Amino acid sequence: MSRRTVKAPADDAGTVEVAGDGDAPVRRGRGRPRRSIDREQVADVVEELFEEGGYEAVSIEETAKRLTVSRATLYRTVPSKEHLLAILFERMTTELYDAALEIVENADLTPRERVEQLVRAQIDAAFRQRNYLLVFFGGGNLPAEDYEKWKTWRRRYEGLWLKVVEEAIANGDLPDDDPRLVTRLVTGMTTWVARWARPGGPHDAGHIADVALRLVLSDPKR
């Protein structure tokens, strides 16, 4: 496996040798800083910090420490705690949107099946991302430019749901009412799972999704 060496700053312990993409960095000698920061690795660390201590546990200092770079090196790419959150936000929203888009574009699914899969995907995300999902769904604690991205993303994400809800209403699978109202009620309910559900609790994601679907979907026998 090939290795490349990048210099480290005066306040780093030394250069950082990186063995391929995604491998853990290894300390080597003294020198100048690593010149680029892997955003996926940053997102991993921020998610880990959320898991350990919530919003208050996230900091530039601790993130730099876990990435084994100096604060000065990290600051060049990520100038504030809010920008750290924005990197995790970008990954979360991309994952949610891509999962929903795959369901919406699956021509083999009926409208009812699309609703079922969207609900399950959203509740699964609520479990996995429970430590920070609601922070981002409120759009808070993000830099101004990323808050604008969040508003754009929210409209696009809701648009995917709205298309499916309209088809399901026309098919008799959901209550015959304002599709946007139905969409917001269902997405709100499934997102809020992040507030109270816990792995190892009395109900897993699959069971919660089963109950949610019984609440929102019309009886297929009627």
N, C-alpha and C positions, 0 to 999 in steps of 0.2 A: 504494500500500500504506500503510495507516494505521500510525502509530507511537504508542506510549505511553511516557511517561517516568516512572521511579520513582526515588526519592531514594536516596542512598548514604550510608554511615556516615562518621564523621570519619576512620576509617582507610582508607576507600576513596579512590581517586583522584578520584571524582566520581559523578554520577548515572549510571544505566544506562538507555539507551533501547532498548526491545525492539520489533523490527519484526515483529509477527505471531508465531504459535506456531511454535517450533522454529528461528527465525532466530537468528543469532549476535548477542549483545548488543553495543551500540556505546557507548563511553565519551562522556559528555557532562557538562561542568561539575562543580561540587562540590555535595554535599548529603547526604541521608540514604540508608540502604541499600535495596536491593531487598527487598521485604517477603515474597516467596515464592520458594522454590527449586523448580525443575522436577525432579521425581524421575527422569524419563527421561533428562534431561541429566546428572544425577548418575551414574546407572547407566552411561551412555555413557563418562563420564570414568573411572570406577572400572574398567570393562572395559579401557579403553585403557591405564591404568596397570598392570593385571595383565599385559597383552600386552607391555608394555615392560620390566617388571622384576619381575613376580611379586608375591606378597603383600607383601614388604617395601617395594615402591614405592608402595603405597597409603597416602595420608596426608590429613588434613584440609587441611594447608597447600597441598599440590600440587593437590588437588581444587579448593579455593577459587581458586587462581591460574588454573587452566584454565577455570573458570566465570566468571572476571573479577568475582568478588565478594570482600569481605573475609572473613577467618577468622571474625570476629564474626557476620557475616551467615549464614555457613554453619552455625556452631555452634548458632544458634537453631533450625535444622531438623534438623541432623545432629550430635549432641553428641560423637561419638567415631568412631574408625576402624571399630570393630565395627559401628556403625550405617551407615556407608558400605557395608560389605560386605552388610548386611542389605537395602539397597535393590537391589543387584545380585542378591542371592539371590532376592528376591521376583520380579524379572523373569524370572530363569532358570527358577524352578519353575513360574511361570505358563505360560511358553512350552512347557515339557516336558509339563505336564499337559494343556494345551489341544490340543497335537498328538496326544497319546495318546487323549484323549477323542474327537477327530474320527474316528480310526481305529476305535475300539471301537464307536462309534455308526453306522458306515457299514454299513447293512443289505445293501449290494450285495456286500460282501466275504465270502469263505468264512473259516472259522477259520484255515486255513493262510495265507491272504492277510493276515489281520490280524496273525498272528505275523510274517510277512515285513515288513510295513510298520512294526510297532513296533520290530523290530530295526534296520531301516534308519534310522528316526527317531532312535533312541537313539544309534547310532553317528555319525550326522551331527551330533547335538548334542555328542557327545564330541569331535569334531574342532573345532567352532566354539567350544566353551566349555572347551577343554582347559586353559586357564591357571588356571581356578578351580573347575571342576566337582567335582573330588575333594575340595577344601576343604569345599564345601557338602554333598556327599554324606556326609561324616563328621559334619556338624552342628557343626563346631568354629568358633571365632572369631566367634560370633554372640552378640548380647545374649540374655539369658535368655528374654525374651518371644518373640524370633525363633527361638530354638532349639526352643521348644515348637511354634511354627508349623511348623518343619521336621519334627518328629516327626509332626504331624498330616498334613502334605503327604505324607510318605513312606508312611504307611499308605494314603492315598487313591490315590497313584500306583501302589503295589504292587497295590492292589485292582483297578485297571483291567487291569493285566497278568494278574493271577490269573484274572479272568473269561475272558480270551482263552485263557490256557493250559489251563484246564479244558475249554473247548470243543474246543481242538486235540487234547488227550489223548483225549477221547471220540471224536473224528473219526479217530484213528489217526495224527495228524500229529506228535505229540511222544511221548516215552517214557511208558509207562504207569506212573507213579510219583506220589508225593505232589506235587500241583500247586504247593504253596507252595515246596517244595524246587526244583522245576524252574524256577519263576518267579525265585527268588533266584539260581540258578546262571546263568540267561540274562541277567538284568539286571546281575549282578555282572560277567560277562564283557564285556558291551557297554559298561558304564560304565568299566571299566578301560582301554579303548582310549585314554581321555584321558591316561593315564600315559605311553604310549610312541609313539602315532601323531603324525605331524607333516605338515602340508601340504608338498607338494614332496618327500615321502619316497617310498620304493619302492612303497607301496601307498596308493591313495586310499580314501576312505570307502566308495565303492561296491564296490570289490574286497574290502575287509575284511568288509563286510556279506555279500557272496556266500559267502565262506569260512565265516563264522559260521553262516549258514543251512544250509550243507551239514553242519556239525557237529551242529546241534540238531534239524533236521527229519528225519522219517522219509522214506525213499524213496517218492515218490508212486506208483511203479509196483508196489510190493509190496501 
